[in-house]
Amino acid sequence: MSSDMNTGERVAYAGGEFVPEAKAAISILDHAVLYGDGVFETVLAWRGRLFRLDDHVRRFLRSCAAVALDCPVSGERLKELVMMTVRANGLADAYVKWILTRGSNGTPLMDPTGCVPNLVIMARPYIDRSSATGLRVKTVAIRRPPGQVLDAHVKSLNYLNLVMARIEARAAGADQALMLDVHGRVCEAPGFNVFVVTDGVLRTPRHDVLRGVTRDTVLRLAAELGRQVDETDLELYDAYTADEVFLTSTAGGLVPVVEVDGRRIGGGEPGPVLSTLQDAYLEALSSERWSTPIAGGVTGP
């Protein structure tokens, strides 16, 4: 199938070619299926541009190196394939995910010898995960594993602890989970980094967290806006007493939190620091400084 032909059916890259998404498949013996063995990355396309694509590709290749997984294409070729996938789906605003599985060696055994990695790329219309009124979050019993167990810098396919954290929070009636590390310090929300604002100072956890691209963007934008920023250890006290709390992710952007464990944060509505950062972030999304044009253009709405 031509990667430049938008037939109205979703198109994915799998098995070294572009195919209808419904026909994209991996083996049931793939170690991704058997053991959650693989890595992934997510990037946002906005107004025909891919936000911080180079940074996402570099982080993806670092994840590959950390788990001894050889990517079958170069970083430059990967960027081309991502662009081609977005183009093939005719999208200007898109949620783009690529996955590299360990592959299969024809047996259901854990030994990875002989496995051939498989690259999968998909693009969907942008999924708006923002909240105008803010989220109610709850700390959960499930802890974020320390780096000695599974380094949070690796975006691996083994996200079961994050899924269990979300299940626990939803069962308690909360919108989202707040995860602590094994020492009881504030760590992350599933799929999100955490920020608190107290007396105008912006702080975010530094231990056992993914170095999110959106997290990094917020730190840089805040510094440019003259805000004091600090990567540090945060206790629950810091979240409970903050003037503002918000979450960040590639898919969700900047999301306000208005309640933590039943405690109202600030005035119980999105705060002014977040509002200023959101404006700067939205401007950055499609700026030449921060984003890469999708070569060949798109035909999205």
Disulfide bonds with the S-S distance in Angstrom:
none
